[in-house]
Amino acid sequence: MKAGTLEAQYLIETPFEPEKVAAIMAGEQSSGTFVRVAGETDALRERAAAEILSVEELEPVTARSLASAYLQRKGRRPCGRA
């Protein structure tokens, strides 16, 4: 790991592909926002980009621990995951 870096572990409960969700979360965590801001260059985004070291899928659960406002808005149900 490079000097000045931070390693974090997250437990993600999602009906979507864990790798895709991890990448979205990493992007938001590294830049602090999911939209571009004034003065933000591609070089800056690349330098500050988070890196996914690994994704470990745990055993499925039988029920979600929290309701998903996103899924409710989209009228979607979980697809094989809680």
Steps between C-alpha positions, in 0.01 A plus 500: 500500500628848410588746775210727585235249399214373710356150494136450593269199515127522437212257537262566210154349481374535143283329239749618235843372396729558803796599282301775328362632828849498654636700205221759533557532875876529454456777244271697729726447803816608319361817345242588764229538236340313214487807274785702352584828668660817363878466463494122516715360220535147370857498635378596847227235493754237392747600773230489770318191370433218741619151416296187569742246647254214525133410527400201710141387463353364822213255543162633382250611761132411505374853564631852447618682809376836364242601244640649178351835400675464164333167426164631620526806270587275207224250585760224513540202724833347603631250245645208691668711763360660814 
